[in-house]
Amino acid sequence: MYSYLLDKEKLKCCYQCGKCSSGCDINRLDGSFQPHRLLHLIGMGATDKVLKIDSLWKCTTCFTCSERCPQGVKITEILWLTRAFAFKSGCIPELAVIQRDTLLKSGRLMPVDNKKREKAGLPAITEESDVAAQIFKIAEEKEQIL
């Protein structure tokens, strides 16, 4: 799976120091998300196991882990590619499916709640988004969308 996605030699540079996990904001909130452990599983070729781990989807792609890595392993990119592969393999959490469908429909990750916006004194937002439709059309033509 990873042979065409990842630089295995760079992945082998990870010596499991845990610096990526110790600096991760998501790890502070939820100890089950440990980037160094995910890298270990990826490096070991435990494809089926990695694709089914819910914490894989908790990464916010802030790049803190990559910046902290003393070996220069591009952790964020590896996790992103792993999620992309999981998506293409059908190993997708329900929330990600809902977000994808909402994004494709409206151009937004979250549905608009105009009642809450009104309470906050904000103007209503229409669901129609011609700009989003144009962007997705171009992306599909260039095969850049999952």
C-alpha positions in Angstrom: 0.0 0.0 0.0 2.6 2.6 1.0 5.2 1.8 -1.5 3.9 4.3 -4.0 2.7 6.8 -1.4 5.6 7.1 1.0 9.3 7.4 1.1 10.0 4.2 3.1 13.6 5.2 3.8 12.5 8.4 5.5 9.8 6.6 7.4 12.5 4.2 8.7 14.2 7.3 10.2 11.5 7.5 12.9 13.1 6.0 16.0 9.9 6.4 18.1 11.1 9.2 20.3 7.5 10.4 20.8 8.4 14.1 20.3 5.6 14.3 17.7 3.0 12.9 20.1 4.2 15.0 23.1 3.8 18.2 21.1 0.4 17.3 19.6 -2.6 19.3 20.8 -5.0 16.5 19.9 -2.9 14.1 21.9 -3.3 16.4 24.9 -7.0 16.3 24.5 -7.3 12.6 23.6 -4.3 10.4 24.5 -5.5 7.7 22.0 -4.1 9.9 19.2 -0.3 9.2 19.1 1.3 10.0 15.8 4.5 8.1 16.6 2.5 4.9 17.2 0.6 5.3 13.9 4.0 5.8 12.1 5.2 2.6 13.7 2.2 0.6 12.5 2.5 2.2 9.0 6.2 1.3 8.9 5.5 -2.3 10.0 3.0 -2.6 7.1 0.0 -3.1 9.3 -2.3 -1.7 6.7 -5.6 -3.2 7.8 -5.0 -2.2 11.3 -4.0 1.4 10.5 -7.0 2.0 8.2 -9.4 1.0 10.9 -8.0 3.1 13.7 -10.4 6.0 14.5 -7.7 8.2 15.8 -6.2 8.4 12.3 -9.0 10.9 11.6 -8.3 13.1 14.6 -5.2 14.8 13.1 -5.9 18.5 12.3 -2.9 18.8 10.0 -1.3 21.6 12.0 2.2 20.3 11.1 3.4 20.6 14.7 4.5 16.9 14.7 6.5 17.4 11.5 8.1 20.5 12.9 9.1 18.8 16.1 10.5 15.6 14.5 14.3 15.5 15.0 14.6 13.2 12.0 12.6 15.3 9.6 10.0 12.7 9.0 7.0 14.4 7.3 4.4 13.0 9.7 1.5 15.2 8.7 1.9 14.3 5.0 2.2 10.6 5.9 -1.0 10.7 8.0 -2.8 12.7 5.2 -1.8 10.2 2.6 -2.9 7.3 4.8 -6.3 9.0 5.3 -6.6 9.5 1.5 -5.8 5.8 1.0 -8.3 4.8 3.7 -10.9 7.0 1.9 -10.3 5.3 -1.4 -10.4 1.9 0.3 -13.8 2.7 1.8 -12.5 2.8 5.4 -14.2 6.1 6.2 -15.8 7.2 9.6 -19.4 8.2 9.3 -18.6 11.8 10.3 -16.1 12.1 7.4 -18.8 10.9 5.0 -21.3 13.4 6.3 -18.7 16.2 6.0 -17.7 15.2 2.5 -21.3 15.1 1.4 -22.1 18.5 3.0 -19.0 20.0 1.4 -19.9 18.6 -2.1 -23.5 19.9 -1.7 -22.9 23.3 -0.2 -19.2 24.1 -0.4 -19.1 24.1 3.4 -17.9 21.5 6.0 -20.8 22.2 8.4 -24.4 22.8 7.5 -25.5 26.4 7.9 -27.8 27.1 10.9 -29.3 30.5 10.1 -31.3 30.4 13.4 -28.1 30.4 15.4 -26.6 33.1 13.1 -29.7 35.3 13.7 -29.4 34.9 17.5 -25.7 35.9 17.2 -26.7 39.0 15.1 -25.2 37.6 11.9 -26.8 37.8 8.5 -28.3 34.6 7.0 -26.3 32.6 4.5 -28.0 30.9 1.5 -27.2 27.3 0.9 -26.6 27.8 -2.8 -23.0 28.3 -3.7 -22.2 28.7 -7.4 -18.5 29.2 -6.5 -18.3 25.9 -4.7 -19.9 24.1 -7.7 -17.4 25.7 -10.0 -14.5 24.7 -7.8 -15.7 21.1 -7.6 -16.2 20.9 -11.3 -12.7 22.1 -12.0 -11.3 19.7 -9.4 -13.2 16.7 -10.8 -12.0 17.6 -14.3 -8.4 17.5 -13.0 -9.1 14.4 -10.9 -8.0 16.2 -7.8 -11.0 15.3 -5.6 -11.6 12.0 -3.8 
